[in-house]
Amino acid sequence: MHYAILGNGVAGMEAALALRARDASGRITLVSDEHDHFFSRPALMYVFAGQTSLRDTEPYDRGLYDRMRFERRKGRVGSLDAAGRALVFEDGSRLAYDKLLLAVGSKGRPAPWPGSAGPGLHCFVTLRDLEGLDREANRGSRAAVLGGGLIGVEVAEVLHDRGLRVSFVIRESWYFPAALDRNESALVAEHLRARGVDVRLGATVDEVVRGDGGRIRAIRLAGGGEIEADLAVSTIGVVPNTAFLAGSAVQLAASGAVETDDALRSTAPGVWAAGDCANVTWFDASRRPEQLWYTARDQGRVAARSMLGDDVAYRRGTWYNSAKFFDLEWTTAGRVPAAVGPDGNPVPAPEGERIWYQRVPGRLESQRIVVERDRVVGFNMLGSRWNQEPLLDWIHERRPLDFVLAHLGEAQFDEELSPRFRVHAGAEVA
Amino acid sequence: MQSGLMNTYEHPVSNRSWVAWALSALLFGAYVLLYFGPVPALGLRFDLLQRAAEALGAALSLPAVLRSKWILYGTVYTLAMIAGGAFFLRRHGNTPYQRLRTASVVGVQVVFAFLLPIVLQVFGHQEYYFTYFWPLKIEYFYPSVILAHPFLIVFWSFLGSLVAFPLLAYFLGKRFYCSWVCGCGGLANTFGEPFRHLSSKSTRAWSIEKVSIHGVLAAAVVTTAVVSLNWAVGKQHPAFAGFAFRVQEGYGFAIGAMFSGVLGVGLYPLMGTRVWCRFGCPMAALLGLAQKLGRFRIRVKKDMCIACGNCSTYCEMGIDVRAYAMANQSFTRASCVGCGLCAHVCPRGVLRLENRPVRWKAGQPIRVDAVDL
């Protein structure tokens, strides 16, 4: 049995480990053109910043591939011959497989603005992206970070810390409306501005303006304003890295994601998909890829069991995530509805929804608890650390707000001696 | 991101460049001069540091007892800790744990390991370090030293070594000493801050560490026993007295001077800050055993780790914290000095230092898992 795994990220590696745990003799080949070793993609910002080395971001020791008898093939796959069960590399060579896992991940969403094509416009997703940006990001240069999500704030941070003058250009009227409300976003913007980032809200990019020799000169905004820039980073999200599958027997969603069933099988026999590139069913029944580290890991494991013939289904648990906006910690759990939709229009609050909110006096810290029909359904915690496990437990146990507020301190996960959670005078329910 | 750690890998002091090697050589040289005085083999026929201390003392009109290279060393050491402490706080001073820990370890150094011994000497008493204990300060259990000190000091010494410290390590982890009190750890966590990421995370280093640190502890116990026995029966058995003298001198040279001083600090720029604490310190070995049995642990938040490796990178004891974090495994490692940097630099808040099981549902303590990865 030859298992080929296309992609050396967390979904691919976890699948390979799970396959080896059950199949001691099968041949397992990991195919990648990015790096010879599995590394942590979310850690690339720290590599860029010189805080860790690329080697430090490799979660396993380098002897793992030999110990597990994982074969490695470095190269870029140009197409899939699903009928012939072979990967066809760009150089024309083929790799035959019995079972294939597509764990090809994402790439930066192509920049849509006029003038995007050309030098100086970067993404921040792959190792190649980083290397390109690293060559051009010189102290004192002016950088425009276009797009206000999680990657955007990471790029703004590492470029700012490198000594570039950073403009953070955000289309929406506040930062990260998919996850933060107006109060929370104001808190983040306050923090970023205090650190010296030029945060531009409600700024729609019209054109990437190029000057002599095609070099970026400025970013022109709708309405006529211009932001001077020597380089730009497009952080408007990621898309599945599946262009090479167009025309193959593997059915793709409109987003480019590989359509999978509950067992993460694609529509082509002998082909599975996991991680950022796989379209899966969410708790709200929508079909989207889950672009998270822990879901990619879980999907890799489930896909491996499925490839081994287990009757297994990938079930997504209740949503949670965490991140950091510069020094501001953020934990979210459960259902925290966006106040603004992807189209930029306000989304009306669901019937019976109430919000408990407090901004901790004197600190960049806030807590938001979403209550629906007297049951707590979601948390958004900014500026302190929280253990999502008890938060999720309370959601699943359908606890009322007063119970949760009475016990919330038990879920705090800040370093010892940090200020403890308490309800402050200004807390409000809206 | 932990602002301040930026460019760690680009800075020539921190990335084992020739600057780091030169700094290491400088530290080696300084410690060799300090411990071994004149070094005829190197053509140095007089005690350079002692002469410097005497000249400096004369220039400052210091009392004669203070005109010693050891006072000079203590001064430089303390200043290095104060300056390093300020540097550390600029990087990591944004949480109370790190602020208090740094204030404590620097404050203890200034008061108990620097000023108080000087005051004792100026007033004609024998110098004594109230924050150092056997087996780190092995001579405090030598009969000759015990007899030379007042009862209360001897009581303090025995209470600390045999009762209070093991108990404190059981309840709080050895961090209460190694990261909050001890001057060796204090220098590592202040002056040594630019080097903490250089500790080896390999399993080979771990297996060497387990043998070497417990080997030194055994050597300390044996040396103390031999010296004590010699005090009792040495006069009647001159052959044993000679043997005991060689054991005592040998331990003092190999462990006291070479390992803890010359290598321990000299290797900062090449192997990280806690070479002595990790591979040699008998006190750390003893407290580590109490810690392993005790209530201290690093709790891991479930399924939140992104495997970025900041925790492992910045662990000065070379613990591969990420391996536990990825496995959702709370853990206690004997070597952990509880500096808290793993939790501090984690971008997802996955780790937390704790002393006891936290209950978040009535009657359901979280399982404490001590694993051998």
Contacts between the chains, C-beta under 8 A, distances in Angstrom:
chain1	res1	chain2	res2	distance
A	10	B	307	7.2
A	40	B	306	6.0
A	40	B	307	4.1
A	40	B	308	5.0
A	40	B	309	6.4
A	42	B	306	4.2
A	42	B	307	7.9
A	42	B	308	5.9
A	43	B	306	6.9
A	43	B	307	7.2
A	43	B	308	3.4
A	43	B	309	6.1
A	43	B	310	7.5
A	45	B	1	6.9
A	46	B	1	6.8
A	46	B	308	6.1
A	46	B	310	6.4
A	46	B	347	7.9
A	49	B	1	6.4
A	49	B	5	7.8
A	49	B	6	5.1
A	49	B	7	7.3
A	50	B	6	6.1
A	50	B	7	4.2
A	50	B	8	5.9
A	50	B	9	4.6
A	50	B	10	4.6
A	51	B	1	6.7
A	51	B	2	7.0
A	51	B	5	4.4
A	51	B	6	6.0
A	51	B	7	7.8
A	51	B	8	5.8
A	51	B	9	7.4
A	51	B	310	7.1
A	52	B	8	8.0
A	52	B	9	7.2
A	52	B	308	7.2
A	52	B	309	5.9
A	52	B	310	6.2
A	52	B	313	5.1
A	53	B	9	5.4
A	53	B	313	7.9
A	56	B	197	8.0
A	56	B	309	4.6
A	56	B	310	7.9
A	56	B	312	7.2
A	56	B	313	4.6
A	57	B	307	7.7
A	57	B	308	6.2
A	57	B	309	5.1
A	58	B	309	7.5
A	59	B	307	4.2
A	59	B	309	6.8
A	59	B	322	6.2
A	59	B	323	7.9
A	59	B	326	6.2
A	61	B	202	7.6
A	61	B	203	7.7
A	154	B	1	8.0
A	157	B	1	5.5
A	158	B	1	7.2
A	161	B	1	7.2
A	161	B	3	6.3
A	161	B	6	4.7
A	162	B	6	7.6
A	293	B	306	4.5
A	293	B	307	7.2
A	294	B	303	4.9
A	294	B	304	7.2
A	294	B	306	8.0
A	320	B	304	8.0
A	322	B	304	5.9
A	322	B	348	4.9
A	322	B	349	6.3
A	323	B	347	7.8
A	323	B	348	7.6
A	324	B	1	6.8
A	324	B	347	4.9
A	324	B	348	7.6
A	326	B	1	7.0
A	326	B	3	7.4
A	327	B	1	7.8
A	327	B	3	6.6
A	327	B	94	6.7
A	329	B	349	5.5
A	331	B	349	7.0
A	385	B	349	3.6
A	385	B	352	7.8
A	386	B	349	7.5
A	387	B	301	5.2
A	388	B	301	7.2
A	388	B	302	7.9
A	388	B	304	6.7
A	389	B	301	7.1
A	389	B	302	5.4
A	390	B	360	4.8
A	390	B	361	7.8
A	393	B	360	7.9
A	393	B	361	7.4
A	407	B	360	7.4
A	410	B	358	6.9
A	410	B	359	7.7
A	410	B	360	4.4
A	411	B	360	6.7
A	413	B	301	6.2
A	413	B	349	5.6
A	413	B	352	5.4
A	414	B	95	7.7
A	414	B	349	7.8
A	414	B	352	7.9
A	415	B	95	4.9
A	415	B	96	7.4
A	415	B	97	4.4
A	415	B	98	7.6
A	415	B	340	6.3
A	415	B	343	5.8
A	415	B	344	6.7
A	415	B	352	7.1
A	415	B	353	7.3
A	416	B	97	5.3
A	416	B	340	7.9
A	416	B	352	7.7
A	416	B	353	6.1
A	416	B	354	7.5
A	417	B	95	7.7
A	417	B	96	4.2
A	417	B	97	4.7
A	417	B	100	6.2
A	418	B	95	6.1
A	418	B	96	5.7
A	418	B	97	7.1
A	419	B	96	7.8
